Amino acid sequence: MPVKTAQARINLANIIESLLGYPITKIGSNGILPTPEQNYDIKGQVKPLYHINSENSVLARAQKRQDLLLIKQQQNIESILAMAMGFCPDVASTKQPDADWVEHFIALCEDTSNASMQTLWAKILTGETLNPGTFSIKSLQTLKHMTQREADSLQKCVSLSGYNEKDDSHFILLGFYKKPSLFDLLRKGNKVSLNLGKTGISFPDILTLMDLNLLYRKEIESAVLKAGQELTLSFLSQKVTLKAKSSDLVLSYYKFTQTGDELSKLINFPVNKIYKQLINNALGGEFDLAWHAIK
């Protein structure tokens, strides 16, 4: 048997034993080989080559599996709560999270054993403790079903997302165009776009967030900007102010949903440097750009 195949089978056997609490072995490994007649069940179908090596009843084995599951869930909960205590600053607070919200939180986070995902859960509990109402049950349910790969996609996209204080939302700027006049109906075809692929973000990353309902599926356009009109976007430790040099400019972007806005608050990731340069290069012709550090 090839080494890789053997190792895969050993890994699978270890997973099964950790789930059930009993080892799985090959029938006949005790030296007693089944007869040809014993290879088939009463319906004439071939019996499995492996079985759970235990003399306990099925009920006893089921109870042990439940015990192991409860132990693992308790370990997950305790790990998350301990991290939350470490994240929580010692500041004054007059409100507490809703009791029903806390119950939902515990029920939804208890199966999370991945350390990175546990960190997100801990940050949610800390944020909700500091400011009750920050995270909805829907956000908790979304995080419950997120994989680490999906969380990585969210982190990548957060590094491109600017926070617009005016409408309390995050969005990923995609480019702009100048609204065509009656005498220039082809102007929109000259849209200036940012190549997000250069930032390390793939379109599948964007689609992943759309499938999770963290990003709206359609590209959104801003209201028509007038000459001198400004828009300020915040990126963690930096913010940029875009000031239109002329009228009839329209920005396009991907906007985060309410759930996306809530979960993006969990990720402290600086603006993607390449994305920052793309903004400067693409918008510099029609906008005055001013970057400032956020203190």
N, C-alpha and C positions, 0 to 999 in steps of 0.2 A: 504493500500500500504506500503511495507517495507520502512524503513527510507532511506536506501541506494538508492533504486529505485527513491524515491521522490527527493532526493538530486541530483541525476544524471539528472532528468528531469528539475529541476530548473537550474542546471548548463548549460544544453543545451539551455534552454530558454534565459538565460543571454547571451550566445554566439551569438545566433540568433539576439537578440536585438542590441548587440554591432556591428554586421555586417550590419544590415539593418536600424537601427535607429528607429525601431518600435517594439513594443512587439508582441509576438505571443500568442494567447489565444485559448482556447478550444471552439469550436462551441457550443453555448447554455449556455455559462458561464454567459451571460447577463440575464439569466432566460427564454429566448425564445428558446425552444427546437425545433429542426427541425422535421417535420413530416416524417413518413416512406418514403414517396415519395421523400422528399428532401434529403434523404441520398444517392441518386443515381444520377449520371449525365445522360446526354441524351444518352450515349452509354450503360447505364445500369451498369456502374462500380461504386464501392463504393467511395464516396467523402472522402477527408481527414478529420480527426477529428479536426484539428487545422487550423487556418488561421491567416494572419497578420492583427492585429487590427489597421486599419487606413482607413480613408475616402478619402485619397489622391489617385490619379490615379497611375497606374503602372509606368507611365513615371516619375511622381514626386517622387515616391519611389525609382526608379532607380537612379535618379539624386542625391537624398540624400545619397544613398549608395556610389556613386562615390565621393561625397564630403567627407564622412567619411573616405574612402580609401585614398584620397589625404591628408587629415589631418594626418592620421596615418603614411603615407609614409614621409611626411614632418617632423614629429616628429622623426622618425627613422634617417633620413638624418642629422638633426640638432644634434641629440645625438652622432652620429658617428663622425661628423666633430668636435664637441666640445672635444670629447675624443682624437681625432688625434692631436688637438692643445696642449692638455696636455702632450701627449707623445713626441712631437717634440722638440728636444733640440735647443737652440739658437746658431746655428753654421753657419759659412759661407757656402753659396751655390750659384753656378753660373748657374745651370740648373734648369729647371722646368719640371714637368711631361707633357707628350704629352697631348694636349687639347682633342683629341679623346679618349685617355685612361681615362681621368677624366670623360668624358661623360659616357663611359661604366661603370665606377666605380659607379657613382651616380645611373644609371639605374639598376644596379645589386644589390646594397646594400639596396635600399629603402624599401624592404619588410622584412628586418631583424629587428625583435623587441626583440629577446632574447639578454640579456645584455652580456653574454659571447661571443656570435657570433659577436655582435657589436664591442666588444673589438678587435677581430681579424681583422675586416674591418678597424678599426681605425689604427691599427698597419700597415696594408698594405698601407694605404694612407700616413702615416708618412714615411715608408720605401721608397716608390716611390718618395716622395718629396725630401728626402735626397739623393737618388741615382736613378734617373729615369732609367727605364728598368729592375728594380729588379723583378717586378711581371708582368707576362704576362696576357693577357686577358683570356687565358685558365684557369689560376689559379683562376681568379675572377669568372669565370663561374662555376668552381668546387666548390668553397666556397659557391656560391649562392645556390647550391642544397644540401649542406651538412647539416645534422641534428646535434643536440647537441650530440647525441650518437656517431655519426661518428666522430665528433670533439674530443670527449673523447678518442676514439680509436686512433686517430692520436697523441694525447698528450701522451698516454701510450707508443706508439711505438717510439716516439721521445726520450723518456727517455732511450731507448735501442740503439739509432742510434748514430754512431760515424761519425764524419766528416773527410773525407780523402782529405786533401788539394791538393794532387797531381792531382786528377782528379775532384776536386770541386764537390764532391757528398757525400751523406749520405748513410750509409748502416748498417744493423743489422747483426752482426757477429753471425754465427750459429755453427761453429766448424771448424775442419780441418781433414785432413788425410795425410798420407805419401804416395806419389806416388809409386805404386808397381814396383819392378824391374822385369826383365825377369824370375828371379828365385823365385819370390814371388807375384804371380798374385792375391792372395787373400787378400792382405794387405788393399785394399780400404774398405773391409768389416769391418775393425776395426776402422772405422771413429769415432772420438771423437766429440760428439754433446753437445751443451748447451741446457738444458731443459728450454725453455722460459716459460713454464707453471708455474714454481716456482716463476717467477717475477711478477705474477699477470696479465700477458698478455695471452689472450686466442687465439686459432687459429681463431675463428670468428673475432677477432680484426684484425688479419693479413689479412683475406679474405676481410674484409670491405675495407681496404686500397687498396687491389688489385682491387676490384670492382670499386673503385673511381679513378683507374689509378694513385694512389700515390705510389704504390709499383709494381715492375715488378713481374709477376706471377711465373716465374721460379727462382729456387735457382741458384745463380751464383757462379762460382769458380774463384779464383784468378789465376794469372800466377804462375808457379812453383817457389817457393822461394829457394834461395840458402843459404847455411850456412853463417850467419852474416848479411843477408839482413834484413832491418828494414821496419816496417810499423807503422806510427803514426796516431792515431785516437783521435779526440777532442770531449769531452762531456761537453759542456757549460763551467764549471769552472775547469774541469780536462782534462788531456790528457794522453794517454797510448802509450808507444812505445813497439812494439812487435819485438823481434830480434830472428830470427830463429837459433836454436842451430845446426841444421843439414840441409842438402840439401833435395830437393824433397818434401817439405811440401806445401800443397795446402789448402788455406782457403776457406770456403764457407759462403755465406751471402745472405740476401735479400737486394736488392738495390732500393733506392727511384728513382722514375722517376723525370724528370725535374720539373713537377708540384709539386710532393711530396717534392723535395728539396726546392722549393720556399715557400710552405706553412709551412714547418717545421721551417723555420726561424722566424715564428711568435710566436713560443712556446719556452719560456725560462724555461726549466725543467731540473734539475740535473740528472746525471746518476743514474739509478735504482741501489740501493745498493746491492740487491741480484744478479742482473745481473753482477755487477762488481766482486762479489765474484765468480760467475760461471766462468767468464773469467779467473780469477786467478787459480781456481782449474783445469779447463779443459785444459788450454794452458800451464800451468806452467812446464809440463814435457818436452815439445819440444821447448818452447820459453822462453827467458828471458823477463820478463815484468817489466816495470818501469813506475809508475804513477807520474804525476807532476801536481801541481796546475797551472792553467792559470791565470796570473796576468792581 
